[in-house]
Amino acid sequence: MEKDQVDNSIYETYGERWYTAYDDPIALLRAECKAKLPWILERINAKAKSQQRILDVGCGAGFLSNQLAKAGHDVTGVDLSASSLEVACRHDETARVKYLTADAYALPFADQSFDIVTAMDFLEHVEDPQKAIAEFARVLRPGGIFFFHTFNRNILAWLIIIKLVEVVVKNTPKHMHILRLFIKPAELEHYCHCSKLSVNEMVGLRPILRSITLKSILTGVVPQNFRFTTTPSLLLSYLGMATKEGL
């Protein structure tokens, strides 16, 4: 029987809706980024005060890339969606982010080119996350950091992240997420270990319940003040960092 395939082509259709739509799960991604960014910056700043060379893989419309550049870092964003990269460029207030189309399995960079690699909401969209992580490790310098965010594979994640979003949020595309591509934390830690990346920390993300309104549930529109926060539980989605061995 043929496996269900995740539909990554949907990201070619968003255009400016990446930044403006609330009647679409892309609004949830924007809200997530507001929680991920300070967590990531805190850990970057704790390790190095100087400008870092950062590669943002699966950068989409630049939610994270553009903010990392505003924080003073040298950022390169890569994605297979050319139209998403065009939107990312338009929203780069620094005009310094380098955006280019690239395959995560074969990044067009030399070994040890970056201090940091980020992959937010990316690993659950590829068939071979271990291969992608190995490529991330290749372009990381020894001591460099890999930041990730993805979804845990279990029945509750299927019910909430896939089915509930389909019911509650307007314009949720079919096959935006596929449960079989979700990754258990232990699996992700194993993939990192195979590429000589040591996982230092993982935290969960959850919605702030008071930011959810009855109106949003009834209308299918994500509230503009909808927010996420970190949680010790990794049951649904999780954010983490791993360090490349050696110096």
Secondary structure, DSSP 8 states (H G I E B T S, - for coil): -------GGGGGS-TTHHHH-SSSTHHHHHHHHHHHHHHHHHHHHHH-SS--EEEEET-TTTHHHHHHHHTT-EEEEEES-HHHHHHHHHT-TTS--EEEE--TTS-SS-TT-EEEEEEES-GGGSS-HHHHHHHHHHHEEEEEEEEEEEE--SHHHIIIIIIIHHHHSTT--TTSS-GGG---HHHHHHHHHHTTEEEEEEEEEEE-GGG--HHHHHH----TT--EEEES--SSEEEEEEEES--
